[in-house]
Amino acid sequence: MSENTIALVTGANKGIGYEIAAGLGALGWTVGIGARDEQRREAAVGKLRAGGVDAFGVPLDVTDDASVTAAAALIEERFGRLDVLVNNAAVTGGWKQAPTETDLAEIRTVVETNVIGVVRVTDALLPLLRRSAAPRIVNMSSGVGSLTRQSEDGGETGPLSMAYAPSKTFLNAITIQYAKALRDAGILINLGCPGFTATDLNGHRGHRTPEQGAAIAIRLATLPAGGPTGGYFEDAGPIPW
């Protein structure tokens, strides 16, 4: 069993997920690069290793039960536990999402990845997290998941969104339920908002770099004992629900 801190980051082959993995790896952690695309996953692992990170690939499609089960088995066989899980994998479903104009199949696809995928991965890995001395879960949300910000919209929460923004609000809600259920187990679970970060998800229109977007996840992944749980944070502090 490894003495290093063991982390798994989903959707870690590029963008914010990659920078989260790089940041955790820079701490001397062993980091699993969860991604479904084999070529991109192994390229990311190779790049991280070349930079001195103890990275390993984890074939992982968060929408597939068998894939998630196999990922959990891989980590259990190799390490016997997991210390930190960062649920970062997400899709937008495209940006033309006005009410009455958004295809229901598109909404289902977004929720399947952004919400049900998080539940699927978290539930599969909880037995391994329970074996950690300091387990942490970070769910990557977004400021657009804030109902307060959406209802007071002054243009800050982006275009109309019948799939992506509500999926993040849904993710926020289930994270609260996990926090309540896991409080006595000492597992800290929090939501991180990366800000408007330039990634493939938004056509690289964001004004923040992926490295900047990753900072909140790294902070929440490294919370000390007694840190917050069930919180919703960006770099500047708590986000209104």
N, C-alpha and C positions, 0 to 999 in steps of 0.2 A: 504494500500500500504506500502511495506517495506521501511524502511529508510536505510537499508543496501545497499551496491553496489550489484547488481544482475548480475551474469555471467552465461553463458552457454558454456560448453566445449564439443565438439563432439568427439566421440571416446575416452571417458574419463574413461573407465572401467579398463584400464591397461596402462603400458608403459608411454610414454611422456604425453599423455593426462591425465592420472591419476595424474602425478606429477604436471602438470599445475594446475589442480583442487586443489590439496593439497596446492600448493604455494599461489594461490589466496585465498583459504580458511583461510590460516594462517594470511592473512591480515584482517580477520574479515568479509570477503565477504560471501554472500550466493551463493553457486555454484551448478548449475544444471549439473548432470552427464549424458550426452547424450550417449546412447549406445543401440544397437539393441538386444543384448543378455540379457534377463531379469535376469538370474542367476548371470552373471558376473557384470551386472550393480548394482544390489542390494547388492552384496558382496562388491563392491567398495564403495557404499554409506555407508554401515555399518562400513567399515574400516575407512573411513574418519570421520564419526560421532564419532567413538570411539576415534579418535585423536583430537576431539574438533572442527572439521569443520562443519559448517552449510550447509550440502549437501542434495540434493534431487535428486531423479531419474527422468530422462526424457526418456521415450521410444522413440528411434529415429533411423530410418534407412534413411540415407541421400539420398539413391537412390529411395526412395518411396514418391510420392507426398502426399499421405494421412497421412503417418507417420509424415512428416515434418509439415503439416498443423495442425495435432493434437498436436505436440510439441509446436508450436507457441501459440495455443489456451490454452494449459496448463499453459504456462508462463504468458499469458495475464490475465487469470482468477485468478491466484495466486498472481501476483505482479503488473500487469498493465503496466509494462515496462521491458526493458532489458538494462543494462548498457554496458555490454561487451560480445561480441561473439568471441569465439576462434574456428575457423574451423580447427580441427585437424584430423578428421577421414580420413584415407587413406588406400589404398592397393597397393601392388607392382606388382601383376600379375605374380610373380615368377621372377627369375633372369636369365633365359636363354632367352634373348630377342635380339638376333642378327638379323640384317636386312635380309629379305627374309625368315626367319625361325620363326617369331613370328606370332601366330594365330591372325587374325583380331578380333575375338571375345574377345581375351584377352586384346587387346588394347582398345576396346569399354568398357569393364568392368572397366579398370583402369581409363579411362577418365570419365566414368559415376560417379564414386565415388570421384575422386580427383579434378575434375573440375566442372562438372555439379552438383554434390552434393553440392559443395560450393555455386554455384549460387542459387540453389534451397533453401538451408537453409538461406542464406543471404537475399534473396528477401522476404522470408516468415517472417523474423524477423526484417526487416528494419522499419516497422511501430512502433514496440516496442522500437527499438533503438532511433528513432526520439523523443521519449518521455523522453529520458535520458538527464540529464544536462551535461554529459561528455561521450558521446558514443564512444566506441572503438571497432574495429574489427581487429582480428589478424588471418591471413591465414598462416598456417604452410606449408612452402615450403621446399626446400632443396637446398644445394649448387649445386646439379647435374642439377638443373633447369637453371643454368647460362649458356647462350650460349658462353660467353667469356671463362668460365672455360672448357666447353666441347670442344671448338675449339682449346684451348691451352693445351689440356689434356696431362699431364705428368704422368698419372696413378692415379691422385687425384680424378677423377670423377667416378671411379668405372668401372664395366664391360659395354659392349655394352647394350644399353637400348632403345628399340623401344616403350616402353609403359610408364614406370615409370618416367624416366627423362623428356621426352617430355611433360608428363602430368603436371609436375611441372613448366616447361617453359610456358605452356598454362595458368596455374594458375597465374603465375607472370603477364602475359599479361592482364588477366581480372581484376586483382587487380588494375592495373594502371587505367583501365577504371572506376572502382568503385571510385577510389580516385578522378578522375576528376569530376565525376558526383556528389559526395557527399561533395566536398570541401566547398561549401557555406553553407552546413547544419551543419558544425562543427563536422562531423563524421570522426575520424582518422582511416584509414585502412592501415595496413602494413603487409609485409611478414616477417616471422621469419624462420630462418634456425637453427635447433637444433644441427647440426654437426653429425658426424658418431656415433650415439647412439646405444647402445646395446638394441634391442627390438625384438619382434617376427618377425617384418618385415624383418630383416636381419639375422635371426637365432642367434641373440645375439652376432654377430661378432664385433659390434661397440666398440670403445675404450672409449666412454663417457657414463656416467650413465644417466638413464632417468631424474633424478633430474637436472643434468647439462643441458640436452637437453631442459628441460622446462624453463630454466632461461630466454631465449630470449623472449618467449611468455609472461612471467610475466612482463618483462620490457616494452614490447610494449603495454600490456593491461593497464599499469599504467602510460602511458605518460601524462604529464601535458598539459594543454591548450596551444596551439601554437606549440605543438610537430609536428614531421614530419608526412606526410601522403603520401602514394604511394611509400614508401621505401622498400628496400630489405636488411635485416640485419641478421648478425650472432653476436656472442658475441664480436668479435673483431671490429665490425663496419659494414659499408655498404658493400654489395657484388656487384661485377661488373655484369651488366646484360649480 
